[in-house]
Amino acid sequence: MNTLCVTGANARYFITTLALLEGLTGRFPLERVRVCDFGLTDGQRAYLRAAGLLLDRPKILPTDAHPYLCKGHLSEYCAGEAWDNLLWLDADMMVGALDLAMAERLADDLRRSGKALATTDTVDRMTFGGMMDELHSGGHYVTPAERLLRDRGIDPDSPYLMSALMLRVSRGLLAEWAVTCRSVAQHALWEQNVLNALVHPDPACVEVLDARLWQVYDAPLADVTMCRTRGTATASCSTGIR
């Protein structure tokens, strides 16, 4: 199986992207790692292109496209790449125990169970409705997400899924993500909310991973230990910058 590991960054996240790439060294073959251009500078693009890592912004996206919208268009960024398994990692993540073998074992499990995607819940087990309430209380605009929730008949008590770490084995769902993102107005956690709207009507298509094992962030970071021998190694950690 051909596994492609992808991240994306704008100019602000270039340094964290370099740190992520360093963390992937020895865990994933760098010839199977790519960085999507979400708004890099000319110099940053040149650096990544020379390293054979850059995926140029697809023509369907405007030059000022928000990084959330860019991320929702992974199908377009990766259109020229060969892959059976597509692993996405946010650029502000730190790699823990995650490596190619772990990703490919998970991909095999997804195929055996007929699932298209693996992603995590939140560390505090937030529901979709709870996340909308929290964003509202923080003064964020989420009306498009709430409308999408109602239109698709999604239970507000459904678990809120993250898009920081995703393993996809289906091109169909990836393409649908792009189309749906373009149909929804910009708002807080844009592409992540659309992902929830796409998978919750068919919960059998997604494997929900425990964020405390696969993508730790915020306060639980203090409890992270790297201990492979006990089977408790954390796959990755996130700074939570968004």
Buried (B, 14 or more C-beta within 10 A) or exposed (E): EEBBBBBBBBEEBBEBBBBBBEBBEEBBEBEBBBBBBBBBEEEBBEBBBEEEBBBEBBEEBEEEBBBBBBBBBBBBBBEEEEBEBBBBBBBBBBBBBBBBEBBBEBBEBBBEEEBBBBBBBBBEEBBBBBBBBBBBEEEEEBEBBBBBBEEEEBEBEBBBBBBBBBBBBBBEBBBBBBEBBEEBEEBBBBBBBBBBBBBBEEEEBBBBBEBBBBBBBEEBBEEBEEEEEEEEBBBBBBBBEE
